[in-house]
Amino acid sequence: MEHNVPSLEWSLDMDFQDELQPTPSPPSESEFVVIGAGLAGLTAALTLHRRGREVVLLELGDAVGGRVRTDFDSGFTLDRGFQVLLTAYPEIANYLDLAALDLRPFARGVNVRDGDSFTELLDPRSSPSAILAGLRTQLLTPTDRIRLVKLALRLLRSETGILERVDDLSVGDFLKTQKFSDKSIEKLWEPLLSGIQLTSSLEGSARLACLIIRCLVVGPAAVPAKGMQEIPDQMAARLPGDSIHLRAAVEQINGSTVFLAGGQKIAARRIVIATEEPSAARLLNATARPGRSQWHAYFSAVEPPNDSKAIHLLPSADGPCRNIAIMSNVAPEYAPQGSVLVVAAGPTTQRDAPLAEAQQQLTRIFGSQCESWKLIKHGIVEHAQPVFVPGAAFRRRTPLTEEVVIAGDHRTTPSIQGAMVSGRIAAETAISGG
Ligand SMILES: Cc1cc2nc3c(=O)[nH]c(=O)nc-3n(C[C@H](O)[C@H](O)[C@H](O)COP(=O)(O)OP(=O)(O)OC[C@H]3O[C@@H](n4cnc5c(N)ncnc54)[C@H](O)[C@@H]3O)c2cc1C
């Protein structure tokens, strides 16, 4: 593989001293101030705006979106880290116009690595051939197939999930209670659920995993044709233009006054802190919990290694690539004409992306064609998700002082859905005062 394009590590941390001039210049007072224009902050601001409240949204970055951002490089659309929108997330209907996002859906199902080849396990509702392939695959035992269908039906019938919080257990223990075969756990469940929860194996929450599987059963995963950043951009476009202030780093909060790095201050009735957890902890002088990180690498190729539109799953024993997606198979707009975009990603606890091992793994999988693949970008997104352990609450109580409410995926579940729920609840709490 060629390395002629420099790599870049994306980091969510920014140097507060770097850029101190918010645009546009924020007012000196506002009824509500929301700090952080990720999906939680945008949802909070939109909720407040829809209720006719005056709101100022402060974002330290140069664009809205937080962890949902997209870069463009030589005609390629590169989301920051590999991520997808589950179209069945219940909260998105309240805040997104899905038709306007021009979504490109992944195939409903997965492409599972088994031995030397991939097997597409597609939703039997998608085509008759998917039913036949599902019946023929050696990946699942006949009992696995029955258990899988039963689990899917139970999840479909239960909107709020099949596990109560007190019953929550690790994904690994849950799969054992469901009596799935070791092979299906190794090849299908582990790469699927550890790739989503960014856990090194199956230590994540089964209760959360069940809700995610339910969403995958209800609707496809998708990306907007122009990249994931269309999601926050669409939300921002629904707010008054002068309410969003970029490069506005909040340094301190005192009572209901917000102090910006550039020296400005804004007096508010209430403040919603909608930053990622480490930043919220800094503002509140609290201790942040550790987060989970994702590494990823984007490659350009001339030919796609296969024509699958499903997310490829790779067992953890094979190397660092837990998920691969041939993005241009799913969204041709993600690559310039005549080019192919491939992304490989996985959870990591390291500070450096495991690029060499990943490239070796890709060559083992796709053969010598990988030698002509060009690395476009690679890196690690630190604190991509807050840790969500078995037994954790779906909604951590939002501590409300007279002046401050907290939002962010660390208050709910580590996802787009969770961020939006937290933003809505925080705004409603801020309006009602408790
Ligand atoms: C690589 C990766 C893959 C993911 N995959 C998926 C997926 O496939 N599906 C899914 O549903 N979820 C996924 N997620 C999780 C999802 O993206 C997040 O849960 C969600 O975007 C979090 O939104 P948020 O608003 O809570 O936080 P953030 O997006 O982190 O927003 C916080 C904002 O606050 C700003 N900020 C911080 N400090 C300050 C300050 N002092 N002053 C002003 N502004 C400040 C930050 O710049 C940021 O814009 C993934 C996340 C990552 C990183």
The ligand as an SDF file (V2000), in Angstrom:
LIG
                    3D

 53 58  0  0  0  0  0  0  0  0999 V2000
  -15.4790    7.7570   15.6460 C   0  0  0  0  0  0  0  0  0  0  0  0
  -16.8760    7.7600   16.1710 C   0  0  0  0  0  0  0  0  0  0  0  0
  -17.7790    6.8150   15.7090 C   0  0  0  0  0  0  0  0  0  0  0  0
  -19.0930    6.8390   16.1780 C   0  0  0  0  0  0  0  0  0  0  0  0
  -20.0030    5.9990   15.6390 N   0  0  0  0  0  0  0  0  0  0  0  0
  -21.3080    6.2040   15.9060 C   0  0  0  0  0  0  0  0  0  0  0  0
  -22.3130    5.5510   15.1360 C   0  0  0  0  0  0  0  0  0  0  0  0
  -22.0020    4.8280   14.1870 O   0  0  0  0  0  0  0  0  0  0  0  0
  -23.6130    5.7650   15.4690 N   0  0  0  0  0  0  0  0  0  0  0  0
  -23.9700    6.5780   16.5240 C   0  0  0  0  0  0  0  0  0  0  0  0
  -25.1580    6.7270   16.7850 O   0  0  0  0  0  0  0  0  0  0  0  0
  -23.0330    7.2280   17.2450 N   0  0  0  0  0  0  0  0  0  0  0  0
  -21.7340    7.0790   16.9370 C   0  0  0  0  0  0  0  0  0  0  0  0
  -20.7870    7.7790   17.6200 N   0  0  0  0  0  0  0  0  0  0  0  0
  -21.1830    8.5620   18.8060 C   0  0  0  0  0  0  0  0  0  0  0  0
  -21.8360    9.9020   18.4490 C   0  0  0  0  0  0  0  0  0  0  0  0
  -21.1400   10.5380   17.4070 O   0  0  0  0  0  0  0  0  0  0  0  0
  -21.7910   10.7600   19.7020 C   0  0  0  0  0  0  0  0  0  0  0  0
  -22.4170   10.0380   20.7570 O   0  0  0  0  0  0  0  0  0  0  0  0
  -22.5010   12.0860   19.5470 C   0  0  0  0  0  0  0  0  0  0  0  0
  -22.1430   12.7390   18.3690 O   0  0  0  0  0  0  0  0  0  0  0  0
  -22.1440   12.9570   20.7630 C   0  0  0  0  0  0  0  0  0  0  0  0
  -22.7480   14.2280   20.6220 O   0  0  0  0  0  0  0  0  0  0  0  0
  -22.6170   15.2830   21.8110 P   0  0  0  0  0  0  0  0  0  0  0  0
  -23.3120   16.5090   21.3530 O   0  0  0  0  0  0  0  0  0  0  0  0
  -23.0430   14.6640   23.0840 O   0  0  0  0  0  0  0  0  0  0  0  0
  -21.0630   15.5760   21.9840 O   0  0  0  0  0  0  0  0  0  0  0  0
  -20.0330   16.2030   20.9530 P   0  0  0  0  0  0  0  0  0  0  0  0
  -20.3640   15.8170   19.5750 O   0  0  0  0  0  0  0  0  0  0  0  0
  -18.6710   15.8480   21.4610 O   0  0  0  0  0  0  0  0  0  0  0  0
  -20.2580   17.7700   21.0740 O   0  0  0  0  0  0  0  0  0  0  0  0
  -19.6940   18.5490   22.0970 C   0  0  0  0  0  0  0  0  0  0  0  0
  -19.3430   19.8990   21.5130 C   0  0  0  0  0  0  0  0  0  0  0  0
  -18.9290   20.7670   22.5730 O   0  0  0  0  0  0  0  0  0  0  0  0
  -17.8750   21.5710   22.0830 C   0  0  0  0  0  0  0  0  0  0  0  0
  -17.1360   22.0830   23.2480 N   0  0  0  0  0  0  0  0  0  0  0  0
  -16.3960   21.3650   24.1120 C   0  0  0  0  0  0  0  0  0  0  0  0
  -15.8800   22.1780   25.0600 N   0  0  0  0  0  0  0  0  0  0  0  0
  -16.3220   23.4230   24.7850 C   0  0  0  0  0  0  0  0  0  0  0  0
  -16.1130   24.6800   25.4040 C   0  0  0  0  0  0  0  0  0  0  0  0
  -15.3580   24.8160   26.4940 N   0  0  0  0  0  0  0  0  0  0  0  0
  -16.6770   25.7760   24.8440 N   0  0  0  0  0  0  0  0  0  0  0  0
  -17.4650   25.6620   23.7220 C   0  0  0  0  0  0  0  0  0  0  0  0
  -17.6910   24.4780   23.0930 N   0  0  0  0  0  0  0  0  0  0  0  0
  -17.1160   23.3640   23.6260 C   0  0  0  0  0  0  0  0  0  0  0  0
  -17.0670   20.6060   21.2360 C   0  0  0  0  0  0  0  0  0  0  0  0
  -16.2060   21.2950   20.3440 O   0  0  0  0  0  0  0  0  0  0  0  0
  -18.1740   19.8390   20.5190 C   0  0  0  0  0  0  0  0  0  0  0  0
  -18.5490   20.4680   19.3230 O   0  0  0  0  0  0  0  0  0  0  0  0
  -19.4720    7.7770   17.1800 C   0  0  0  0  0  0  0  0  0  0  0  0
  -18.5510    8.7130   17.6510 C   0  0  0  0  0  0  0  0  0  0  0  0
  -17.2790    8.7250   17.1150 C   0  0  0  0  0  0  0  0  0  0  0  0
  -16.3370    9.8080   17.5540 C   0  0  0  0  0  0  0  0  0  0  0  0
  1  2  1  0
  2  3  1  0
  2 52  2  0
  3  4  2  0
  4  5  1  0
  4 50  1  0
  5  6  2  0
  6  7  1  0
  6 13  1  0
  7  8  2  0
  7  9  1  0
  9 10  1  0
 10 11  2  0
 10 12  1  0
 12 13  2  0
 13 14  1  0
 14 15  1  0
 14 50  1  0
 15 16  1  0
 16 17  1  0
 16 18  1  0
 18 19  1  0
 18 20  1  0
 20 21  1  0
 20 22  1  0
 22 23  1  0
 23 24  1  0
 24 25  2  0
 24 26  1  0
 24 27  1  0
 27 28  1  0
 28 29  2  0
 28 30  1  0
 28 31  1  0
 31 32  1  0
 32 33  1  0
 33 34  1  0
 33 48  1  0
 34 35  1  0
 35 36  1  0
 35 46  1  0
 36 37  1  0
 36 45  1  0
 37 38  2  0
 38 39  1  0
 39 40  1  0
 39 45  2  0
 40 41  1  0
 40 42  2  0
 42 43  1  0
 43 44  2  0
 44 45  1  0
 46 47  1  0
 46 48  1  0
 48 49  1  0
 50 51  2  0
 51 52  1  0
 52 53  1  0
M  END
$$$$
